[in-house]
Amino acid sequence: MRAEADEDTGVAVVGGGLVGCSLALALARRGQRPVLIEATPEGPVAPPSFDERNLALARASLDALAMLGVLEGLDRPPEPITQIHVSRAGDLGSVRLDAAEHGVAAFGGVVMARDLGKALSRAVSAEAAISRRSGTAVTAIEPVAQGWRLHLATTNGDRSSLRCRLLVAADGSDSRLRGWLGIDEEVHDYGQHLVVCSIEAAGARRGQAWERFSATGPVALLPRNDGRWGAVCGVATAEAGAVMALDDAAYAEYLQSRFGWRAGRLSRPGRRVAYPLRLRVARRVHAERAVLVGNAAQTLHPVGAQGFNLGLRDALGLAEAVAGAEDPGVPQRLAAYLRSREEDRRRTLAFSDGLARLTASENVAARALRSLGLLALGVSRRARAPLVHAAMGLTGMPEAWRGEAS
Ligand SMILES: Cc1cc2nc3c(=O)[nH]c(=O)nc-3n(C[C@H](O)[C@H](O)[C@H](O)COP(=O)(O)OP(=O)(O)OC[C@H]3O[C@@H](n4cnc5c(N)ncnc54)[C@H](O)[C@@H]3O)c2cc1C
């Protein structure tokens, strides 16, 4: 064991997941020299969320990631989403969104979290203004004059501490920092697990995505850049174990029975992973000289594909608010950040949670409302505009990070 003297920094970002890495890059572009602290060591084992989940990234998010120099580091470019088909088992109507009809080449694109994580990691390594501490966990925090002291422990058992003027918790859904900062969270258990895998779809066309809702949860197919489809399937928590235990052929049949034949025969599912679905929302996203971003601030139902898209906008908004600041933790800067993010966060949470609950409900009024909604959206291009806007992630993207999409 070795003890080291306190070091000083402006911004300390705790958590080098998808949002923490994006934030460190954006801060560096805005004149800060952040320290990025990630518990997982660099090497063959990646941070936990750099896994096989397929991320649907809104067009505006892709533009911002391109500006951050991340997209060019992907081994394969994101697979464009050119059409989205939305329906609900047992309801009338369906909606088909076509990018060409809205004057754009694609609504967004799909990348595997593992690939995006790798590209973010490469971009962070190439950025001299970021000091990355991998294999280092924050084990405690204490308030000091004009900032925080972080206690750090490496996987080798080395201990040290670091002082910062602004502490950013990007440490994910189970954020320990959130608790240490005395911030409570609201939790809603959807009573579902989401089973994720890749699959072959014999009748699917490139660029096509489907979202089909049902009382037991959504089923979606997303186009991937390896010619397969990313399948997500919501199942009641009580049945998740049995569904995960099915062999591959039986699971393909199960998925087909839930999804139907819109994309032809589904076969050859890849490795399955099941995620419990809970909405977790921090009651506030700041404390003195501290901010929560990404999943530490809000963990959403993946049904609306908003989690990382929103976390990225948090990160970019924070980088704007502290741009060029000598002391990035002063109350005026934090207040500007909170003001700039309030509306987007409120709307995205309402959209995502509302979609998850309304589409799952078998209540007669909810069914009628949905059928009417789907029918109206099906016939009117104008009615579809807000949905298209959400799919492209335009709302809430800070001005400075808007690219071709806006
Ligand atoms: C099945 C599924 C599908 C999804 N699909 C989409 C989608 O299509 N579109 C979309 O936008 N979003 C999607 N999401 C959401 C998205 O994956 C998350 O919003 C995103 O990963 C959150 O990133 P984060 O950096 O906030 O947290 P995380 O990725 O969880 O990162 C937190 C990091 O903090 C580190 N850490 C924790 N504690 C400490 C500590 N004490 N010290 C140091 N480091 C620490 C961890 O090791 C980890 O690397 C999906 C999620 C799921 C589960």
The ligand as an SDF file (V2000), in Angstrom:
LIG
                    3D

 53 58  0  0  0  0  0  0  0  0999 V2000
  -30.9730   -3.4220  -23.0070 C   0  0  0  0  0  0  0  0  0  0  0  0
  -30.6990   -1.9540  -23.0930 C   0  0  0  0  0  0  0  0  0  0  0  0
  -30.8710   -1.2930  -24.2990 C   0  0  0  0  0  0  0  0  0  0  0  0
  -30.6140    0.0740  -24.3960 C   0  0  0  0  0  0  0  0  0  0  0  0
  -30.8290    0.6990  -25.5980 N   0  0  0  0  0  0  0  0  0  0  0  0
  -30.5990    2.0280  -25.6970 C   0  0  0  0  0  0  0  0  0  0  0  0
  -30.8110    2.7010  -26.9550 C   0  0  0  0  0  0  0  0  0  0  0  0
  -31.2060    2.0900  -27.9400 O   0  0  0  0  0  0  0  0  0  0  0  0
  -30.5490    4.0440  -27.0220 N   0  0  0  0  0  0  0  0  0  0  0  0
  -30.1040    4.7520  -25.9270 C   0  0  0  0  0  0  0  0  0  0  0  0
  -29.8760    5.9730  -26.0440 O   0  0  0  0  0  0  0  0  0  0  0  0
  -29.9000    4.1360  -24.7330 N   0  0  0  0  0  0  0  0  0  0  0  0
  -30.1350    2.8020  -24.5820 C   0  0  0  0  0  0  0  0  0  0  0  0
  -29.9120    2.1760  -23.3820 N   0  0  0  0  0  0  0  0  0  0  0  0
  -29.4290    2.9810  -22.2270 C   0  0  0  0  0  0  0  0  0  0  0  0
  -27.9020    3.1470  -22.1930 C   0  0  0  0  0  0  0  0  0  0  0  0
  -27.2600    1.9060  -22.2970 O   0  0  0  0  0  0  0  0  0  0  0  0
  -27.4970    3.8490  -20.8940 C   0  0  0  0  0  0  0  0  0  0  0  0
  -28.2510    5.0280  -20.7690 O   0  0  0  0  0  0  0  0  0  0  0  0
  -26.0100    4.1960  -20.8430 C   0  0  0  0  0  0  0  0  0  0  0  0
  -25.2360    3.0320  -20.9400 O   0  0  0  0  0  0  0  0  0  0  0  0
  -25.6760    4.9400  -19.5490 C   0  0  0  0  0  0  0  0  0  0  0  0
  -24.3160    5.2400  -19.5100 O   0  0  0  0  0  0  0  0  0  0  0  0
  -23.6110    5.8190  -18.1710 P   0  0  0  0  0  0  0  0  0  0  0  0
  -22.2340    6.1680  -18.6050 O   0  0  0  0  0  0  0  0  0  0  0  0
  -24.4730    6.8320  -17.5390 O   0  0  0  0  0  0  0  0  0  0  0  0
  -23.5870    4.5910  -17.1560 O   0  0  0  0  0  0  0  0  0  0  0  0
  -22.7560    3.2570  -17.2710 P   0  0  0  0  0  0  0  0  0  0  0  0
  -22.5770    2.9080  -18.6910 O   0  0  0  0  0  0  0  0  0  0  0  0
  -23.4080    2.2860  -16.3560 O   0  0  0  0  0  0  0  0  0  0  0  0
  -21.3040    3.6340  -16.7030 O   0  0  0  0  0  0  0  0  0  0  0  0
  -21.0070    3.8220  -15.3530 C   0  0  0  0  0  0  0  0  0  0  0  0
  -19.5000    3.5570  -15.1480 C   0  0  0  0  0  0  0  0  0  0  0  0
  -19.1120    3.9820  -13.8430 O   0  0  0  0  0  0  0  0  0  0  0  0
  -18.1520    3.0940  -13.3250 C   0  0  0  0  0  0  0  0  0  0  0  0
  -18.1760    3.2360  -11.8580 N   0  0  0  0  0  0  0  0  0  0  0  0
  -19.1970    2.9350  -11.0120 C   0  0  0  0  0  0  0  0  0  0  0  0
  -18.8710    3.2340   -9.7450 N   0  0  0  0  0  0  0  0  0  0  0  0
  -17.6080    3.7440   -9.7700 C   0  0  0  0  0  0  0  0  0  0  0  0
  -16.7270    4.2350   -8.7710 C   0  0  0  0  0  0  0  0  0  0  0  0
  -17.0800    4.2750   -7.4600 N   0  0  0  0  0  0  0  0  0  0  0  0
  -15.4830    4.6580   -9.1280 N   0  0  0  0  0  0  0  0  0  0  0  0
  -15.1140    4.6380  -10.4580 C   0  0  0  0  0  0  0  0  0  0  0  0
  -15.9200    4.1780  -11.4330 N   0  0  0  0  0  0  0  0  0  0  0  0
  -17.1590    3.7390  -11.1010 C   0  0  0  0  0  0  0  0  0  0  0  0
  -18.6120    1.7280  -13.8410 C   0  0  0  0  0  0  0  0  0  0  0  0
  -17.5410    0.7870  -13.8720 O   0  0  0  0  0  0  0  0  0  0  0  0
  -19.1420    2.0780  -15.2390 C   0  0  0  0  0  0  0  0  0  0  0  0
  -18.1680    1.8980  -16.2420 O   0  0  0  0  0  0  0  0  0  0  0  0
  -30.1760    0.8010  -23.2560 C   0  0  0  0  0  0  0  0  0  0  0  0
  -29.9990    0.1420  -22.0340 C   0  0  0  0  0  0  0  0  0  0  0  0
  -30.2740   -1.2190  -21.9530 C   0  0  0  0  0  0  0  0  0  0  0  0
  -30.0800   -1.9170  -20.6120 C   0  0  0  0  0  0  0  0  0  0  0  0
  1  2  1  0
  2  3  1  0
  2 52  2  0
  3  4  2  0
  4  5  1  0
  4 50  1  0
  5  6  2  0
  6  7  1  0
  6 13  1  0
  7  8  2  0
  7  9  1  0
  9 10  1  0
 10 11  2  0
 10 12  1  0
 12 13  2  0
 13 14  1  0
 14 15  1  0
 14 50  1  0
 15 16  1  0
 16 17  1  0
 16 18  1  0
 18 19  1  0
 18 20  1  0
 20 21  1  0
 20 22  1  0
 22 23  1  0
 23 24  1  0
 24 25  2  0
 24 26  1  0
 24 27  1  0
 27 28  1  0
 28 29  2  0
 28 30  1  0
 28 31  1  0
 31 32  1  0
 32 33  1  0
 33 34  1  0
 33 48  1  0
 34 35  1  0
 35 36  1  0
 35 46  1  0
 36 37  1  0
 36 45  1  0
 37 38  2  0
 38 39  1  0
 39 40  1  0
 39 45  2  0
 40 41  1  0
 40 42  2  0
 42 43  1  0
 43 44  2  0
 44 45  1  0
 46 47  1  0
 46 48  1  0
 48 49  1  0
 50 51  2  0
 51 52  1  0
 52 53  1  0
M  END
$$$$
